[in-house]
């Protein structure tokens, strides 16, 4: 089970967006989430709606508890921005949202798959990140109905 195992409600702690791939994401107080396109201003924002098979790039989330566990278990301190995920949450089990509907305030989403760490992420950060985030590297989600996401918004499993 992942961090926050079994918990069905949490909160947005931080939002990070990077206009370009190699750029470190910057924290924002609020963003606009567009159905089938992603987060405006982010490197993965699609100018036209995505096909269903590509919807796992709409939104990525990671749990604050996962980053804290990484530090506790390995000594590696990884910021939410360095994790390259859009939304940092606290209090909700993101792994439990795979294949399920959830909301980030008014934005309706569907968990597609775990966002497992990759060698690219480790290359941008430090050795040990890949192994330390296996099965707790976050969630890839489709945005089904867009709207605004802001720090402090509730994240609720449907």
C-alpha positions in Angstrom: 0.0 0.0 0.0 1.1 3.5 -0.7 1.5 6.5 1.6 -1.9 7.6 3.1 -3.1 4.0 2.4 -6.9 3.8 2.2 -7.5 7.5 2.7 -10.1 8.9 0.3 -9.7 12.6 0.9 -6.7 14.9 0.9 -5.6 18.4 -0.1 -3.4 20.1 -2.7 -0.2 21.3 -1.0 1.7 22.6 -4.0 1.3 23.0 -7.8 4.3 22.9 -10.1 4.5 23.7 -13.8 7.4 23.6 -16.3 7.0 25.1 -19.8 10.0 23.1 -21.1 11.1 19.5 -20.5 14.5 20.2 -18.9 13.3 23.2 -16.8 12.7 22.7 -13.1 9.0 23.2 -12.5 8.0 26.4 -10.7 5.4 26.6 -8.0 2.1 28.4 -8.8 -0.8 29.2 -6.5 -3.4 28.1 -9.1 -3.6 26.7 -12.6 -6.2 26.0 -15.3 -6.8 22.3 -16.0 -8.3 21.7 -19.5 -10.1 18.4 -20.2 -8.1 16.2 -22.6 -5.3 18.8 -22.9 -3.7 19.1 -19.5 -2.4 22.0 -17.4 -2.1 25.3 -19.2 1.5 26.4 -19.4 3.0 23.0 -18.7 5.3 21.2 -21.0 2.7 18.4 -21.6 -0.2 20.7 -22.4 -1.7 19.7 -25.7 -2.8 22.4 -28.1 -5.6 20.1 -29.3 -7.5 17.5 -27.3 -5.6 14.2 -26.9 -6.7 10.8 -28.0 -7.9 8.6 -25.1 -4.7 6.5 -25.2 -2.6 9.6 -24.5 -4.6 11.0 -21.7 -2.2 9.8 -19.0 -0.2 13.1 -19.6 -3.1 15.4 -18.6 -2.1 15.6 -15.0 0.4 14.0 -12.6 0.2 13.9 -8.8 2.5 12.8 -6.0 2.0 12.5 -2.3 3.9 14.6 0.2 4.0 11.4 2.3 6.0 9.6 -0.5 8.6 12.3 -0.6 8.9 12.3 3.2 9.3 8.5 3.2 12.0 8.8 0.5 13.9 11.1 2.8 13.3 9.0 5.9 14.4 5.8 4.2 17.2 6.9 2.0 18.3 10.3 3.2 17.4 11.7 -0.3 15.6 15.0 -0.1 13.5 15.5 -3.2 11.3 18.6 -3.6 7.9 18.4 -5.1 9.2 20.4 -8.1 12.1 18.1 -8.6 9.7 15.1 -8.6 8.5 16.6 -12.0 4.8 16.0 -10.9 2.2 18.8 -11.3 0.3 18.4 -8.0 1.6 17.6 -4.5 -1.1 16.2 -2.3 -1.3 15.3 1.4 -3.8 12.9 3.0 -5.1 10.8 0.1 -3.9 7.4 -1.1 -3.0 8.2 -4.8 -2.2 4.5 -5.6 -5.8 3.7 -4.7 -7.0 6.1 -7.4 -5.8 4.0 -10.4 -8.8 3.2 -12.5 -11.1 5.4 -10.3 -12.7 8.8 -10.6 -11.7 11.6 -8.3 -12.0 15.4 -8.0 -9.5 18.1 -7.3 -12.1 20.7 -6.2 -14.2 21.2 -9.3 -11.9 19.4 -11.7 -13.0 15.9 -12.5 -10.2 13.3 -13.1 -9.7 9.7 -13.6 -6.6 7.9 -12.3 -4.9 6.1 -15.3 -1.8 4.5 -13.9 1.0 4.8 -11.4 3.6 7.4 -12.4 6.6 5.2 -11.7 10.0 6.9 -11.5 12.3 6.6 -14.5 16.0 6.8 -15.2 15.4 10.3 -16.8 14.0 11.5 -13.4 17.0 10.0 -11.6 19.3 11.6 -14.1 17.8 15.0 -13.4 18.1 14.4 -9.6 20.4 11.9 -8.0 21.1 8.1 -7.7 18.6 6.3 -5.5 15.6 8.3 -6.5 14.4 5.6 -8.9 14.5 2.8 -6.4 13.3 5.0 -3.6 10.1 6.0 -5.4 9.1 2.6 -6.9 5.3 2.2 -6.4 5.0 5.6 -4.8 6.2 7.9 -7.5 2.7 9.3 -8.0 -0.3 9.0 -10.3 -1.0 9.8 -14.0 -4.5 11.0 -14.5 -6.8 12.2 -17.3 -8.8 15.4 -16.8 -12.4 14.6 -17.7 -13.9 18.0 -16.8 -11.6 21.0 -16.5 -11.5 24.0 -14.2 -9.2 25.7 -11.8 -6.9 23.9 -9.4 -5.5 25.9 -6.4 -3.3 25.2 -3.4 -5.6 24.2 -0.6 -8.2 22.6 -2.8 -9.6 19.2 -1.6 -8.7 16.0 -3.5 -11.6 13.5 -3.1 -12.0 10.0 -4.4 -15.4 9.5 -6.0 
